[in-house]
Amino acid sequence: MTSPPLMTAADAARWIAVPTAASHKYTRGVLGVVTGSSPYPGAAVLGVEAALRTGVGMLRYLGDARPSDLVLQRRPETVTVPGRVQAWLLGSGMGPAADRDGAARDRLALAVDSGCPLVLDAGALDLVDTASAPRVLTPHAGELAALLGASRAEVEQHPLASARAAAERHGATVLLKGSTSIAVEPGGRARAARSAPAWLATAGAGDALAGILGALVATHAEQVRAEPAVLVDLAAAAAVLHGLAAEAASAGGPFTVLDLCAQLGPTIARLLREHPTP
């Protein structure tokens, strides 16, 4: 099967929403986030950090007390009450449906029922068929195998076909994470992203990628509603930004996911300088 076209840095730069003098926090995109849990609070911190550094006007975080406290300690600008949202990021650091308590179910239902575009990661992948809004899944090979009822080896051997099968089955865009990430939309169009160093294979990297993608979806929410197929471009762009920021953080050696997040602003600034919008 032919490999999908690679998204370049220049391609990704076109999906960065640059504010103008007339912009305010609502026009710059409001991202709602339901991630993390008491056992895995760090996923919430990393996703929020990445989303804010990618560029949204406001971020609303709804979660358990422990991750909420940690998010506010790290990013005090985060809003922790329900309100206006243009897109949602769900599931990072959350367990399967059987492990959710009533509060977690209510938060996820609020997001799914909102009609806003959704980024479904990790513990929220099972919600794909309960939502009607445009949505993008961000599984790794093991999670995609579970969605398809296949083995991880089969997915790793046939990544494009596997991502395409899931996109068609669930009517959602799929971003299959890996050394080469592949984004596929239900109509079959696909993009690949390959810009990350091998040092990026580390815990928390996927949480940051989900945050980056959530920010891009929130800043393009109206376009996504009108044309859900653009999610494939946003997903591939997120993977490119993730990889380039990791490359900058690494400089040839190991790094932490917070180091990656700290490089998102400078990476975006460099892309905008090198690839200005016509």
Summary of the structure (lengths in Angstrom):
residues: 278
radius of gyration: 17.0
end to end distance: 34.3
largest distance: 51.0
contacts: 1043
relative contact order: 0.17
helix: 51%
strand: 12%
